[in-house]
Amino acid sequence: MNKFHLSAWLGKDGIAAWIFLAPSAVGFILFYLIPFGGGIFYSFTDSTLGGSFVGIDNYAALLSSKSFHKAATNTLIFTGVSVPLLIILSLSLALLLNRRLPMRNWLQTSFILPLVVPVASIIMVWQIFFDWNGTLNAWMHSHQWGRIDWLQSEGSMGVLVFLYIWKNIGYNMILFLAGLQAVPTSYYETARIEGASRLRQLFHITLVYLTPTMIFVVLISIINSFKVFRETYFLAGDYPYDRIYMLQHYMNNMFFSLDIQKLTAAATLMVGCILMLVFILLAVERRFQSFME
């Protein structure tokens, strides 16, 4: 009887969907959910093997660490600078490419190319460009300007922001283009008949109906900003210049020193901050949808 009710509740399509989702769900639980739960548990102990419960001592030690403060501050500065710039630039490109332009398809392809290029190849190109004997310094030297070790200077954060924007602008542009093409053209026609300017149409039609896409793009951009560790690691190594020493560098160094307690505590704090931000953005989206209804 219970099986009959379950089959009736799920339906044939629902049962088929669960069958196809089961391998991925099992993999997610085994390789992501359970290890993360174990990491949270270890963050409250003094040892990974036979350790005793120490409460929030690991978190207190973490928050009093100067290295963690430096890493967290740099990560917040990087995210706070790079994400707004990426959103503005990708939205501007999407608005531009949403019109009929010559070489439009070629421009779209050129911005998408960084998504399919391997990270190692990207880093090699950027090292050639920003190295002490690289292209940029050679050009500066030809104009009688001094050379700059870009990755060992205050400009290293700017290099990283530039790399992050260059790598992610194409993906965000595609998302914004999809959102722009979903806005009914009849709204713009009505606005033009009523004499609304292009700026008024942008703020009262385009950006309003683009809000759900905007929230999603902001969320993805913030998550991607925490994944910039690969590029930074390949560019500058384990211990980069202080300006680009990120949370992922801190956790990576804790892993090599086998300080699992601080590693898991830092990872838990970082994931907690990301989840809090996700909940806030989802709440904003739900409120916007209820307002539109």
C-alpha positions in Angstrom: 0.0 0.0 0.0 2.8 2.4 0.9 4.6 1.5 -2.3 1.5 2.3 -4.2 1.1 5.7 -2.6 4.8 6.5 -3.1 4.5 5.6 -6.8 1.4 7.6 -7.2 2.9 10.6 -5.4 6.1 10.5 -7.5 4.7 9.4 -10.8 6.7 7.6 -13.5 8.7 10.7 -14.3 9.6 11.4 -10.7 10.8 7.8 -10.2 12.9 8.0 -13.4 14.4 11.4 -12.3 15.4 10.0 -8.9 17.0 6.9 -10.5 19.2 9.2 -12.7 19.9 11.6 -9.8 20.9 8.8 -7.4 24.6 8.3 -8.6 25.3 12.0 -8.4 23.5 12.3 -5.0 25.5 9.4 -3.6 28.8 11.0 -4.9 27.9 14.4 -3.5 27.1 12.8 -0.1 30.3 10.7 0.0 32.8 13.1 -1.4 31.4 16.5 -0.3 28.8 16.4 2.4 30.4 13.8 4.7 33.9 15.2 4.5 32.6 18.7 5.1 30.7 17.4 8.2 33.9 15.7 9.4 35.8 19.0 8.9 33.2 20.9 11.0 33.6 18.2 13.7 37.5 18.4 13.7 37.2 22.2 14.0 35.9 21.7 17.6 38.6 19.1 18.6 42.3 19.4 19.5 43.4 16.5 17.3 42.1 14.6 14.3 42.9 11.2 15.9 41.5 10.6 19.3 41.1 14.3 20.0 39.0 15.8 22.7 36.3 18.4 22.4 37.7 21.9 23.0 34.7 24.0 22.0 35.4 27.2 20.1 39.1 27.4 21.1 40.3 26.7 17.6 38.1 29.6 16.3 39.4 31.9 19.0 43.0 31.0 18.0 42.1 31.5 14.4 40.5 34.9 14.9 43.6 36.1 16.9 46.0 35.0 14.2 47.6 37.9 12.3 48.0 35.7 9.2 44.3 34.9 9.2 43.5 38.6 9.6 45.7 39.5 6.6 44.3 36.7 4.5 40.6 37.6 5.3 41.2 41.3 4.8 42.9 40.8 1.4 40.1 38.4 0.3 37.4 40.9 1.3 39.2 43.7 -0.5 39.6 41.6 -3.6 36.0 40.5 -3.6 34.7 44.0 -2.8 36.7 45.6 -5.7 36.6 42.9 -8.4 33.0 41.8 -8.2 31.4 45.3 -8.7 33.8 46.0 -11.5 33.0 42.7 -13.1 29.3 43.2 -12.8 29.5 46.8 -14.3 31.7 45.8 -17.2 29.9 42.5 -18.1 26.5 44.3 -18.0 27.8 47.1 -20.1 29.1 44.6 -22.7 25.8 42.7 -22.6 23.9 45.9 -23.3 26.2 46.8 -26.1 26.1 43.3 -27.7 22.4 43.1 -27.3 22.1 45.4 -30.3 22.8 44.7 -33.9 26.5 45.5 -34.3 29.1 44.6 -37.0 31.3 41.7 -35.9 28.9 41.0 -33.0 29.5 37.2 -33.1 33.2 37.6 -33.3 33.2 39.9 -30.2 31.0 37.4 -28.2 33.4 34.6 -29.1 36.5 36.7 -28.1 35.1 37.3 -24.6 34.1 33.7 -24.1 37.5 32.2 -25.1 39.1 32.6 -21.6 36.5 30.2 -20.3 37.8 27.3 -22.4 41.5 28.1 -22.1 43.3 25.9 -19.4 44.4 27.8 -16.3 48.1 26.8 -16.8 48.0 28.3 -20.3 46.5 31.5 -19.0 49.1 31.8 -16.2 51.9 31.3 -18.7 50.6 34.1 -20.8 50.2 36.4 -17.8 53.7 35.6 -16.5 55.1 36.5 -19.9 53.2 39.8 -19.8 53.9 40.8 -16.1 57.3 39.2 -15.5 60.3 41.4 -14.6 61.6 40.7 -18.1 58.1 40.5 -19.6 56.3 42.3 -22.3 54.9 45.1 -20.1 58.3 45.9 -18.5 60.0 45.7 -21.9 57.6 48.3 -23.2 58.1 50.5 -20.1 61.8 50.2 -20.4 61.7 51.3 -24.1 60.0 54.5 -23.0 62.7 55.1 -20.4 60.4 54.1 -17.5 61.6 52.0 -14.6 60.7 48.3 -14.5 58.2 47.0 -11.9 58.1 43.6 -10.3 54.3 43.6 -10.6 53.6 40.5 -8.5 55.9 41.7 -5.7 54.5 45.2 -5.4 51.3 47.0 -4.3 50.1 46.6 -7.9 49.8 42.8 -7.4 46.2 43.2 -6.3 45.4 45.1 -9.5 47.0 42.3 -11.6 44.9 39.7 -9.8 41.7 41.8 -10.2 42.5 42.3 -13.9 43.0 38.6 -14.4 39.8 37.7 -12.5 37.7 40.1 -14.6 39.3 39.0 -17.9 38.6 35.3 -17.1 35.0 35.7 -15.9 33.6 38.6 -18.0 32.5 36.4 -20.8 30.5 34.1 -18.6 28.7 36.9 -16.9 28.1 38.6 -20.2 26.3 35.5 -21.5 24.1 35.4 -18.4 23.2 39.0 -18.8 22.5 38.6 -22.5 20.1 35.8 -21.7 18.3 38.0 -19.2 18.1 40.9 -21.6 16.6 38.8 -24.4 13.9 37.6 -22.0 12.6 41.2 -21.4 9.5 41.7 -23.6 10.2 44.2 -26.4 6.6 45.5 -26.1 7.7 47.2 -22.9 10.3 49.3 -24.7 7.9 50.1 -27.6 5.3 51.4 -25.1 8.0 53.4 -23.3 9.2 55.0 -26.6 5.6 55.9 -27.5 5.2 57.6 -24.1 8.4 59.5 -24.7 10.7 57.8 -22.2 14.4 58.4 -22.7 16.9 55.6 -23.1 18.2 56.2 -19.6 14.7 56.0 -18.2 14.1 52.8 -20.1 17.4 51.4 -18.7 16.5 52.1 -15.0 12.7 51.4 -15.1 12.5 48.5 -17.5 15.9 46.8 -18.2 17.4 46.8 -14.7 14.0 46.0 -13.0 13.4 42.9 -15.1 17.0 42.0 -15.0 17.1 41.9 -11.2 16.7 38.0 -10.8 19.6 37.6 -13.3 21.6 40.3 -11.5 21.2 38.5 -8.2 22.3 35.2 -9.7 25.3 36.8 -11.5 26.4 38.6 -8.3 26.2 35.3 -6.4 28.2 33.4 -9.0 30.8 36.2 -9.2 31.3 36.2 -5.5 31.8 32.4 -5.4 34.2 32.6 -8.3 36.2 35.3 -6.5 36.9 32.8 -3.8 38.2 30.4 -6.5 40.9 32.7 -7.7 43.5 30.8 -5.5 44.6 28.6 -8.5 45.7 31.6 -10.5 47.3 33.3 -7.6 49.1 30.1 -6.6 50.5 29.5 -10.1 51.5 33.1 -10.4 53.1 33.8 -7.0 53.5 30.4 -5.2 52.7 29.4 -1.6 53.7 32.7 0.1 52.9 35.5 -2.3 53.3 39.2 -1.7 51.2 40.4 1.3 48.6 42.2 -0.9 47.5 38.9 -2.6 47.8 36.5 0.4 44.3 35.1 0.4 42.2 32.9 2.6 42.9 29.9 0.4 46.7 30.5 0.8 46.2 30.4 4.5 44.2 27.2 4.4 46.7 25.6 2.0 49.6 26.5 4.3 47.7 25.1 7.3 47.2 21.9 5.3 51.0 21.5 4.6 51.8 22.2 8.2 49.1 19.6 9.2 47.3 22.1 11.4 44.0 20.5 10.5 42.1 22.3 13.3 42.8 25.8 12.0 42.3 24.6 8.5 38.8 23.3 9.1 37.9 26.2 11.3 38.9 28.7 8.6 37.0 26.6 6.0 33.9 26.5 8.2 33.9 30.3 8.7 34.4 30.9 5.0 31.5 28.6 4.0 29.3 30.1 6.7 29.9 33.6 5.3 29.1 32.4 1.8 25.9 30.7 2.9 24.8 33.8 4.8 25.4 35.9 1.7 23.4 33.3 -0.4 20.5 33.4 2.0 20.5 37.2 1.9 20.5 37.3 -1.9 17.8 34.6 -2.1 15.6 36.6 0.3 16.1 39.7 -1.8 15.1 37.7 -4.9 12.0 36.3 -3.2 10.9 39.8 -2.0 11.4 41.1 -5.6 9.3 38.3 -7.1 6.5 38.9 -4.6 6.7 42.6 -5.4 6.5 42.0 -9.1 3.4 39.7 -8.6 
